[in-house]
Amino acid sequence: MYPRNLYKYPLHVDRNDIPCIIHCVLKKFGIMTNDGYINIGNYYKRVQSIHRYDPRILVSDVGDTCAQNINSMNLDHDVCKKAKVFNDCTQLYAISFKELDSW
């Protein structure tokens, strides 16, 4: 999620900010709204575009299942946590976090 040409300028992110960064990315792609609504149609469009619309790769119902599970949880007022749980469930975006001793 971080442009390669900026690798020489590391982005230092606090672990607590990761859920809100995920929400920001999901919102940018129209997968999640400001109030935490998950647009499954946009999720599937994004997954298909990642796979370049390759007809050999079938998109499973994991997004719909994850969204249903999240909606049954009590996360209505924490859109960042909801975004993180959805992303972890679907594994749409890989996020790595490296602990730094000093900045």
Beta strands, then each sheet from edge to edge (+ up, - down):
end
